[in-house]
């Protein structure tokens, strides 16, 4: 049994796009981008069919449409992606507690503790991919190596929907042929400096005199790149620390104008935030409202409740109270709602004369339905779309 490579880097393929394809199978096989559809729209995720035309994330949607006239653009639905991400990370933690999340759809895992249950780390990688596919219907790519740097490169080379295992004895040979621009810490300025030294591949970098490298890019960067080029990366997988805050926020395609429109958006935020708290098994006492106006001026207001909460009703009422302290003199570009002072929902909560036990039962029932049938299966009537309404793509 070979367990010299216990580190996995798992990256969900075109995550936002694939989540949208689960709800709309007509999108499968077509060039699709998820992101903003308005004049300020930016691509958040592109399918591999779209990438063949040069469509990339962080690209203005208008540019993406020029590159790919047949591109289907789906509005972002951040609450939905957060929900699915929580399911993905639950599967990761079903295999190992050593999970270091990098984003909604990407993480390092240390699976060394499974050596008594699997013959190789490759088998673990296949098992995780299979579970994600069977339970969530999503593709994932896995890189396996003895160090984090190489595992991440391997997952990139495994895409789409593949697995690449770099054995310890193959690690240096694997690195030598790769473009030096793929290394961590090599930005445009550093890349230009390396090219001036005649460095094009990681192998070229490994062969370069260390003194010359340090002289060209500086001591810290030069030493860091020298070590990586030889496959030396001592960083361990660091499991995620306990959450200090949970929040939701959205930058709107069209600025919000008027108290009624803003409070309706806050209602949606309250339900999304409540769902995230419940899935995390947490409640919070301090509620913070964040408002960014069209001129990019940002204000925030906070309050600490008498007792902790995870309920959408309490979150919404608190958010609207905080909103009263904000002068809506300009259209609203971004709206955020978050909670801190978190505690386990399993802890007894402080009694409050304003608490409505019957409403808490309703919220529990709503949460159960959403857990079973999806976040959009139940929503407040105020947020229900009527014929002719525009679809913001947001889940409540």
C-alpha positions in Angstrom: 0.0 0.0 0.0 1.3 3.4 -1.0 0.3 6.3 1.3 3.1 8.8 0.6 0.5 11.1 -1.1 -2.3 11.7 1.4 -3.3 15.1 0.2 -6.3 15.6 -2.1 -7.3 18.9 -3.8 -10.9 18.7 -4.9 -12.4 21.3 -7.2 -16.0 21.2 -8.4 -16.1 21.6 -12.2 -18.0 24.7 -13.4 -19.8 24.6 -10.1 -22.4 27.3 -10.6 -23.2 26.1 -14.1 -23.5 22.5 -13.0 -25.9 23.5 -10.2 -28.0 25.3 -12.7 -28.0 22.3 -15.0 -29.5 20.2 -12.2 -32.6 22.4 -12.2 -32.7 22.9 -16.0 -31.4 19.8 -17.9 -31.9 21.8 -21.2 -28.6 23.6 -20.3 -26.6 20.4 -20.6 -24.2 20.3 -23.6 -24.7 24.0 -24.3 -22.3 26.9 -23.8 -23.5 28.4 -20.5 -22.3 31.2 -18.3 -23.6 32.0 -14.8 -23.3 35.7 -13.8 -24.7 39.1 -14.2 -27.0 39.8 -17.2 -27.2 43.6 -16.8 -24.7 46.3 -18.1 -22.5 45.7 -15.1 -22.7 41.9 -15.5 -19.6 39.7 -15.0 -19.2 36.0 -15.6 -19.0 34.1 -12.4 -18.7 30.6 -13.9 -18.5 29.2 -17.5 -19.2 25.8 -18.8 -16.4 24.0 -20.7 -18.4 24.3 -23.9 -18.3 28.1 -23.4 -14.6 28.1 -22.5 -13.8 26.7 -26.0 -14.9 30.1 -27.3 -12.7 32.0 -24.8 -15.4 32.7 -22.2 -13.8 32.9 -18.7 -14.9 33.8 -15.2 -14.4 37.5 -14.1 -15.0 38.5 -17.8 -17.7 41.1 -18.6 -20.8 39.4 -19.8 -20.9 41.6 -22.8 -17.5 40.4 -23.9 -18.5 36.8 -23.3 -21.5 37.2 -25.6 -19.4 38.7 -28.3 -17.0 35.7 -28.1 -19.8 33.2 -28.0 -23.1 34.5 -29.7 -24.9 31.3 -28.7 -24.0 31.7 -25.0 -26.8 31.1 -22.5 -26.4 33.5 -19.5 -28.1 32.4 -16.3 -28.5 34.9 -13.5 -26.5 34.1 -10.4 -28.3 32.5 -7.4 -25.8 32.7 -4.6 -28.1 31.3 -1.9 -28.6 28.2 -4.0 -24.8 27.7 -4.5 -24.2 28.1 -0.8 -26.7 25.4 0.0 -25.2 22.9 -2.5 -21.7 23.8 -1.3 -22.7 22.9 2.3 -23.7 19.5 0.9 -20.4 19.0 -0.9 -18.4 19.9 2.2 -20.6 17.5 4.3 -19.5 14.7 1.9 -15.9 15.8 2.3 -16.2 15.6 6.1 -17.9 12.2 5.9 -14.4 10.9 4.8 -12.1 13.1 7.0 -12.3 15.9 9.5 -9.1 17.4 7.9 -10.8 19.7 5.4 -9.4 23.1 4.4 -11.9 25.0 2.4 -10.6 27.5 -0.2 -13.9 28.6 -1.6 -17.5 27.4 -2.1 -16.3 24.7 -4.5 -12.7 23.9 -3.7 -10.9 22.3 -0.7 -7.8 20.4 0.4 -8.3 17.2 2.3 -5.8 15.1 4.3 -7.0 11.5 4.0 -4.0 9.9 5.7 -6.2 8.6 8.5 -8.1 6.4 6.0 -5.0 4.2 5.3 -6.6 1.3 7.2 -9.8 1.5 5.1 -8.5 2.1 1.6 -5.5 0.5 -0.2 -4.4 3.9 -1.7 -5.4 7.5 -1.6 -6.5 7.2 -5.2 -9.3 4.9 -4.0 -10.4 7.6 -1.6 -10.5 10.1 -4.4 -12.6 7.9 -6.6 -15.0 7.1 -3.6 -15.5 10.9 -2.9 -16.1 11.7 -6.5 -18.6 8.8 -6.7 -20.5 9.9 -3.6 -20.7 13.5 -4.9 -22.0 12.3 -8.2 -24.6 9.8 -6.7 -25.9 12.1 -4.0 -25.7 15.5 -5.7 -25.4 14.8 -9.4 -22.3 17.0 -9.8 -18.9 16.4 -11.3 -15.6 17.0 -9.4 -12.0 16.8 -10.3 -9.4 15.5 -7.8 -5.6 15.9 -7.6 -3.6 13.7 -5.3 -0.1 14.2 -4.2 2.3 14.4 -1.2 2.1 18.2 -0.9 -0.6 20.8 -1.4 1.1 22.6 -4.3 1.3 19.5 -6.5 -2.2 18.3 -5.5 -3.7 21.6 -6.7 -1.8 21.4 -10.0 -2.9 17.8 -10.5 -6.6 18.7 -10.0 -6.2 21.4 -12.7 -4.8 18.8 -15.1 -7.5 16.3 -14.2 -10.3 18.6 -15.4 -12.9 18.2 -16.4 -14.4 15.5 -14.2 -11.2 13.5 -13.7 -8.6 12.3 -11.2 -4.8 12.5 -11.3 -2.5 10.9 -8.8 1.1 12.1 -8.7 3.2 9.5 -6.9 6.0 10.8 -4.8 8.7 9.4 -7.1 7.1 11.1 -10.1 6.6 14.5 -8.5 9.7 16.3 -9.7 9.4 14.9 -13.3 5.7 16.0 -13.3 6.6 19.5 -12.3 9.5 20.0 -14.7 7.4 20.3 -17.8 4.7 22.7 -16.4 4.6 26.4 -17.3 6.2 28.4 -14.6 3.2 30.8 -14.7 1.1 28.1 -13.0 3.1 28.3 -9.7 1.7 29.9 -6.6 3.2 33.4 -6.1 4.0 34.0 -9.8 2.1 37.1 -10.8 2.6 39.2 -13.9 5.6 41.1 -12.5 7.4 38.0 -11.2 6.6 36.1 -14.4 8.2 38.9 -16.5 11.3 38.8 -14.2 11.6 35.0 -14.7 11.2 35.2 -18.4 14.1 37.7 -18.5 16.2 35.0 -16.8 15.1 32.5 -19.5 12.8 30.6 -17.3 9.8 29.2 -19.1 9.0 26.0 -17.2 9.2 24.9 -13.5 12.1 22.7 -14.6 14.0 25.8 -15.8 13.3 27.4 -12.4 14.5 24.3 -10.5 17.8 24.4 -12.5 18.3 28.1 -11.9 21.0 29.2 -9.5 19.2 30.2 -6.2 21.3 33.3 -5.9 20.3 34.5 -9.3 16.6 33.8 -8.6 16.7 35.7 -5.3 18.4 38.6 -7.0 15.7 38.8 -9.6 12.5 38.5 -7.5 13.6 39.1 -3.9 14.6 36.9 -1.0 11.2 35.8 0.2 9.7 35.1 -3.2 12.8 33.6 -4.6 13.2 31.2 -1.7 9.5 30.2 -1.8 9.6 29.5 -5.6 12.9 27.6 -5.3 11.4 25.2 -2.7 8.2 24.7 -4.7 10.1 24.0 -7.9 11.8 21.1 -6.2 8.4 19.8 -4.9 9.0 21.0 -1.3 5.9 22.4 0.3 5.7 21.9 4.1 2.3 23.4 4.6 -0.2 21.0 6.3 -3.9 20.8 5.6 -5.5 23.2 8.1 -9.0 22.3 9.0 -11.5 25.1 8.9 -11.7 27.0 12.2 -15.0 27.5 14.0 -17.2 30.0 12.1 -17.1 33.5 13.7 -19.9 34.9 11.5 -22.4 33.8 8.9 -23.8 36.2 6.4 -25.5 36.7 3.0 -25.0 39.6 0.7 -25.9 40.5 -2.9 -24.8 43.1 -5.5 -27.9 43.8 -7.5 -28.0 43.9 -11.3 -30.2 47.0 -11.1 -30.0 49.3 -8.1 -32.8 49.1 -5.6 -34.9 52.2 -5.1 -37.5 52.8 -2.3 -38.0 51.4 1.2 -40.5 48.7 0.0 -38.1 47.3 -2.6 -35.2 47.2 -0.1 -37.2 45.6 2.7 -38.4 42.9 0.2 -34.8 42.1 -0.6 -34.1 42.0 3.2 -36.9 39.5 3.6 -35.2 37.2 1.1 -31.8 37.7 2.8 -33.4 36.8 6.2 -34.7 33.5 4.9 -31.4 32.7 3.3 -29.4 33.6 6.4 -31.8 31.6 8.6 -31.3 28.5 6.3 -27.5 28.8 6.6 -27.6 29.1 10.4 -29.8 26.1 10.7 -27.7 24.0 8.4 -24.6 25.0 10.4 -26.4 24.2 13.7 -25.8 27.7 15.0 -27.6 30.8 16.3 -26.4 34.3 16.6 -27.0 37.3 18.9 -25.5 40.2 17.0 -27.2 41.2 13.7 -25.4 43.5 11.2 -26.9 45.2 8.2 -24.7 46.4 5.4 -25.9 48.8 2.7 -23.8 50.0 -0.3 -25.2 52.8 -2.4 -24.9 53.4 -6.1 -22.0 55.9 -5.4 -20.2 53.0 -3.5 -20.7 54.7 -0.1 -21.1 51.9 2.4 -22.8 52.0 5.8 -23.4 49.3 8.4 -25.6 49.1 11.5 -25.6 46.5 14.2 -27.5 45.5 17.3 -27.2 42.7 19.9 -30.3 40.8 20.7 -31.3 39.7 24.2 -31.1 36.1 23.1 -29.6 34.3 20.1 -31.7 33.4 17.1 -31.7 31.5 13.8 -35.2 32.4 12.9 -36.0 34.3 9.7 -38.8 36.3 11.3 -36.6 37.7 14.1 -33.8 38.3 11.6 -36.1 40.2 9.3 -37.7 42.3 12.1 -34.2 43.2 13.4 -32.9 44.0 9.9 -35.9 46.4 9.2 -35.3 48.1 12.5 -31.7 48.6 11.6 -32.7 49.9 8.1 -34.7 52.7 9.8 -31.4 54.1 11.0 -30.1 54.3 7.4 -31.0 57.2 5.2 -31.9 55.8 1.8 -30.9 58.9 -0.1 -29.4 57.0 -3.0 -30.3 53.8 -4.8 -28.9 50.7 -3.2 -26.3 48.7 -5.0 -25.5 46.0 -2.4 -27.3 44.7 0.6 -25.9 42.4 3.2 -27.1 40.8 6.4 -25.1 38.8 8.9 -24.8 37.5 12.4 -22.0 37.2 14.9 -21.7 36.1 18.5 -22.5 32.6 17.4 -23.4 29.7 19.6 -24.5 26.1 19.1 -28.2 25.8 18.4 -28.1 22.8 20.8 -27.5 25.1 23.8 -30.5 26.2 25.8 -31.7 29.6 24.6 -32.5 32.5 26.9 -36.2 32.9 27.5 -37.7 36.0 25.9 -41.2 37.4 26.5 -41.4 38.3 22.8 -40.7 34.8 21.7 -43.6 33.1 19.9 -43.3 29.3 20.3 -46.0 28.6 17.7 -44.1 30.6 15.1 -40.9 28.7 16.0 -42.7 25.5 15.2 -43.8 27.0 11.8 -40.1 27.9 11.1 -39.0 24.4 12.0 -41.6 23.0 9.6 -40.5 25.3 6.8 -36.9 24.4 7.4 -37.8 20.7 7.2 -39.6 21.2 3.8 -36.8 23.2 2.4 -34.3 20.6 3.5 -36.2 17.9 1.8 -37.4 19.7 -1.4 -34.9 22.5 -1.9 -34.6 26.2 -0.8 -37.1 27.4 -3.4 -39.9 25.0 -2.5 -41.4 27.4 0.0 -41.0 31.2 0.0 -42.9 34.2 1.5 -45.9 35.3 -0.5 -44.2 38.7 -0.8 -41.4 37.1 -2.7 -43.5 35.0 -5.0 -43.1 36.0 -8.6 -46.1 36.9 -10.6 -46.5 36.7 -14.4 -44.4 39.4 -15.9 -42.1 39.9 -12.9 -38.4 39.8 -13.6 -36.4 36.9 -12.2 -33.5 38.0 -10.1 -32.3 34.4 -9.9 -32.0 34.7 -6.1 -33.2 32.1 -3.7 -34.9 33.4 -0.5 
